[in-house]
Amino acid sequence: MRILVTGFEPFGSDAENASGETVARLRERWSDPAIELVTAILPVSFDGAPARLGELVTEHRPDAVLALGEAGRRAAVTPERSARNLVDARIPDNDGVQPRGVPIDDGPERRAARFDVDAMVEAIRAVGVRAEASDDAGGFVCNRVAYELARLELPGGFLHVPAVRSRGTATIGAETDGAETGGTAGAADAGAPGFDELASAAEAAVRSLAEGVAAG
C-alpha cells in the first residue's frame, strides 16, 4: 500500500511550519515495509497547492492521501470532517493572492472527508496525543487542499496540527481556523504537543488511514 502525506511550507512572517516539520519527522521515523510512505511539501498558494497535489497523485498513484496543515489557535491534533466550498483569506498566500469569500467551484457547500475521522481521533489519542474531530477547516489554503482531496475522490483527507515552533511562538492564527473551532491564540501556551508528539500522532493517523483502506 502506498500513502501520500503532505505538509506545507512556511507562510506569513514565520520561518517554520509545524505541518512541514511533522512530515519531515514522520518520514525519518517510518519503518513499516507494508506501507510505502511518500511525503511532499506543498506551497502555501491557493492555486499552487491543489495543482501540486494533483501532480503528486498522478506521479505516485497513492492508495490514500493524508494532507497536514497547521492551525494557529488549536492545542489538539484535529482531523477535519469536511471542507467548505469557500476560500476567505485574512492574509495573502505566499503568491500574494488574497481571495475573500470566493467559492471554489459550483459544487456543494461542503465535501465530506473520505476516511473514518472518529477512528483516526481514537488512534491518535491511543499514542497519548490530544486529538479532536473538527467541523471547520477554516478559509485559508488548508481548506482549499482539503476540498481538493474530497473532490479527487481518493481515500483520505486533512489533518490540522497545532502551530508549534522550535523556538518562540507562531504569528499566524485566525487565517488557519474556522469560526467553529472555538480556539484561542497561543496554542503552545495551551499545552499543545511538541514535534515528536506530532510525529507520533501523524504516524498513528497514517496507520488508521491504512486500516480503513485495507478494510475497504
ZIJO-V98868 format. One line per field, one symbol per residue. ss: DSSP state (@ for helix, = for strand, . for the rest). phi: phi as a letter, one per 20 degrees, with the letter a starting at -180 (. if undefined). psi: psi as a letter, one per 20 degrees, with the letter a starting at -180 (. if undefined). A space follows every 10 residues. Layout:
ss = ???
phi = ???
psi = ???
//
This chain:
ss = .=======.. .......@@@ @@@@@@@@@. .....===== ==.....@@@ @@@@@@@@@@ ...======= =.....==== .===..=... .......... .=.......= ==.=..@@@@ @@@@@@.... =..=...... @@@@@@@@@@ @@...===== ==........ ...@@@.... ......@@@@ ....@@@@@@ @@@@@@@@@@ @@@@@.
phi = .dceccccff bmdeebcfff ffffffffef beffceedcb defebfefff ffgffffffd lfeaccddbd cfddddfcfe faceeacbef cfffenecfc mdffbeeffc cffdbeffff gfffffendf bbfddbence fgfffgffgf ffmegprcce dgeecfbmcf efaffdcefe fmfcfngffe nffeffffff ffffffffff fffffm
psi = qppppqaqrq rcjqjqphgg hghghgghip joiiooppqq pqqmphghgh ghgggggggi lqhrpopqrq pijqiqpnpp hrqqmppnoh rqaijjpmqo lpqgakarhq pqqlrnghhg ghhghhjjpp qqqqjojajb hghggggggh hikqpabqop qqmrqhqaqq irehhjqrhi hjrqqlhhij kqqahhhhhg ghghgghggg hgghi.
//
